[in-house]
Amino acid sequence: MRKPRWWAELSLIGVVYAAYTGGRLLVRGDEASAVDHGLAILRLEGLLGIDAERPLNRLFTDVPALGIPADFAYATLHYLVTPAVLVWLFRRRSAHYRAARAWLMAATLLGLVGFTLLPTCPPRLLDAAHGFTDTMAHFSAYGWWGGEASAPRGLGGMTNQYAAMPSLHVGWALWCGVMLWRYGRTPLLKALGVAYPLLTTVVVMGTANHYLLDAVAGAAVMGAGYLLAPHALRAVDRLRGTTGRTAGTGEAPPVVSGGCETSAGEHIPGQRSAAAAADDTSAAAR
């Protein structure tokens, strides 16, 4: 398999990310249904006894030494770590790059389907009576963001505030963790592969940007993307093979005459067998 060209990969990833970002904006749900979905998730978590968001959010709000770094981590790491792992795979683990990239893209597009079907209000946007504090708004003096997620001040309209389910922060972090664990050759890389998705899960809940079930859904989306990626790669390979044959990639063109050829003195082509063709070749050699 020929190694992917860096400029083609960069273009492809840019197109997919632009489509993902634009899709998030186009599928913004209405506030009422998003709030209903968020409250339904909270109720379900309460019934299951897994509603860990409030104590974490209270801790991050009361302890700036935790809340402020968590806000920076939420606003930056998925933009830095995910591309860094992609570049690392491309340069150092090129045999695994194409499958890993297909997995990431398939899961990301599935996440967009989730945003479309289930617009969800994150905890930070619920009424204050529910006990959540938007730590990014609370500590906004320390960063470039305002009160609208991690977007720079004044650019909140460029984000989909109700794209909480699934959490692709967690999904992408899990992908990075799997890549580091599987292909890292040092204990440090493997340790980072375990720590990064766990840290991201704590951060998204502590900053009140996601519910625990959002994180679970992010992991599920990555699992589905892992299963779909090989099928997508095979489909692309078949398409490339068809295109290559059509464009003349070195394969012999099909015989459209059905074996009918003319020889010297023949005016009407006749069906010539392989044996006859061999006799002609032998005669010519003599």
N, C-alpha and C positions, 0 to 999 in steps of 0.2 A: 504494500500500500504506500503510495507516494505521500511524503510528509506534507501536511497542509501549508499553504503559503500564508505568511503572517498578515499580509495586507488583505487577503481574502477573508481570513478569520476575523480580523478587526472589523471589516465592513459588515460581515454577517452578524456578529455580535451587536454591533451598533444598530443595525436594522431591527433585530429582534427586540433589543431593549427599547428602542424608540416606539415600536409597535406596542410593547407592553405598557410603557408609560402613557402613550396616547390612549390605549384601551382602558386603562384605569380611569382616566378623566372622562371618557365617553360613557362608562357604565356607572357613573355615580348614582346611587339610589337616593330615594327621598328620605328625609330625616326621620319621619315618623316610623317607617318600617325598619330603618336601621336601628333606632332606639329600641323598638320592640324585640328585634333579634338579639341585641346586646343584653337586654334584661332577661330574655329567655335563656341565654347562655349562663348568666349569673344564677338563675334559679336552678338550672340543671346541675351546675357545679355545687350549689348548696346542698342539693339532695344527695349528691355523690360524696360530699364532704371533701371536695378538692378545691374549694375557693381560696386559693393562696394569694390572690392579688392584693387584697386589702392590707394584710399585715406587711407584705413587702413594700407596698406603696407608702404606707405610713412610716416605715423605717427609712426609706429613701427620702421622704419629705422632711423628717425630723433630723436626719443626719446628713448635712450638706456634703461631708467628705465621701459619702456613698452616692448621694443623689446627683451631684454635679458630674463626677466621672461617668456615671451611668448615662446621663444625658448626652455627653460627648460620644460615648460608645454607641448609643442608639443612632445618633446623627451621622456617624462617620464610618464605622467599621464595615458595614455591608458594602459600602462604596469602595473600600480599600482592600479588604481581605479577599473578597470573591474574585476581583480581577487579578489580584496578586497570585492566587492559587491557579487561575487559568494560565497565566504567563508561565508560572513555574512548571505546570504540566506540559505546556507547549515546548519549553526549552529543555527540560530535564527528563520528562517522562512522556516523550512524544508518542510512544506506542499506545499509550492509554488516553491520550488527549481527546481524540475524536469521539470516543464513546462517552467520556466524562462530559464533554461539551454538549453532546446530544441529550444526555440525562438532565443537565441543568436547564437547557432550553425547553425540553418537554415539560418539566415540572413547573417552570415559570409560566408557561402558557396555560397549564392546568390551573394554576393559581388565579389567573385572570378569569377563568370560568367561575371559580369560587366567588370572586368579587362580584361578578355579574348576577349569580343566582342568589347570593346571600349577603347583600350590603349590611354591614354590622357597625354599630356605633362603638368605638373603643371606650374603655372605662373612663378615661379622662374627660370625655365629652358628655357623660351622663350627668344628671342633676347632682348637685353637691350633696344632697340628702343621702345618696348612695355611698358616700364615704371615700370618694377618690379625689386625689389632687393631681393636676397636670404638672408633673415636676419640671417639664421643659418650659412651661409658662412661668412656674414658680421661680426657677433659677435662670430665666432668660437673660438677665443682666450679665451672665457669665459666658454666653455663647452668641452665635449669630442668628439663632432662631427666635421666633416670637411665640405666640400662643397657638400656632397652627402646625402641630407636629414638628418635624425637623426642618421644614422649609425655611429659608432665610426670610427675615422680616420683609413683609410686603409681597411675598410670593406665595402666600398660603392658597390663593386661588388656583395655583398650578398643581395642587395635590388633591387626591381623593381621600377625604377625611374618614370615609366609611369603608375603607378597604382593610378591615381588621381581620377578616376570616377568609382564607387562612393567613397565618403569619409567615410571610416569605422571609422576614428577617431570620426566623428560626429555621425555615426550610433551607435557605442558602447557607446558613451557618452549619447545618447538618451535612450538607453536601461538601463543604470545605473540610469539615471534620473527618468525613469518610475518606476523602482524597488524601489528607495528611496521614491518617492512620494506615491506609492501605499501601501508599507509595512512599511515605517518608522512611528514610533509612537510619534515622537517629532517634533515640528515646525522647529528645526534646520535641521533635516534630510530631511524634505519636501522642505525647502528652498534650500538646496544643490541639491535636485533633479531637481529643476527648473534652478538653476544657472549653474550647471556643463555643460549641453549640450549647453547652450547659450554662456558660456565662451569658450568652445571648438570651436564653430562655428566662433567666432571672432578671435581666435588664429590661426586656420588653414588658414583663409584668410589673416590676418595681416602678417603672416610669409611667404606668397606667396606659400604655399604648396597646396592650393586648391582654386577653384572657388566657388562662391556662389551656382551654380547649382550642384557642386559636393556634397555640404552639403545637398542640397535638395534631391539628389539621395540617399545619405546615409540614410536619414530619410525614403525615399520610400522603400529602401531595408529592413529596419527594419519592416516597415508595412507589406511587403510581407512575411517576415519571421514569423511575428506574426500569419498570416493567415495559413501558411503552417505547423507550429509547431504542432498543435493538430493532423493533419493527420499523421505526422511522428511518433508521440507518439503512436497513435493507431496501426500503422503498426508494430512498435517495440513490442507492447504488444501482438499482434496476433502472431508474430513470436516467442516470448517467450512462449506463451501458447502452440503453436504447438510443440516446442522443449521440453517443460516440460512434455507434455503427452507422447511424444516419449521416454523420458528418464525415465518415471515411477515416476511421482511426487505424487503418492498416489491414482490416479484415477484407477478404475478397468479396466483391459485390455479388449478389445472387445472380444465377444464370436465368435469364428471362426467356431464353429461346427454347427451353425445355430440352436441350441437347441437339437441336436441329442445326446442322452446320452445312456449309457447302464446301466442296473440294474442287480442284481444278477440273474444268469441263462441265461442272454441274451448274445448271441455271436455277433449279428448284432445290431448296435445302431438304435434306432427308435426315431421318432419325438415325444417328450413328451411335453404335454401342461402344462400350469401353474397350472391348476387344478390337473393334475396327480402328478405334483411335490409336490403340497400341501398335497395330500393324502398320498404320500410317507413320508413326514415329520411328518404328524399326526400319521401314523402307527408306525413310529420309536419312537415317544414319548410315545406311549402306551406300 
